[in-house]
């Protein structure tokens, strides 16, 4: 069975992450992904948002954290 497709670890981790985020609202998804170290572009890709929208939510989270 040398022709079996192999699923990369990165793809597996992304799939598990998406499954775990499914029940969260968008703000919680963005916050979780950013805290996990994902870039704005990666977060946008995973959530279906634009990178600019993620950046705005990131700023909102920073302001919320300083209060």
Secondary structure, DSSP 8 states (H G I E B T S, - for coil): -TT-----HHHHHHHHHHHHHTTS-HHHHHHHHHHTT--HHHHHHHHT--HHHHHHHHHHHHHHHH-
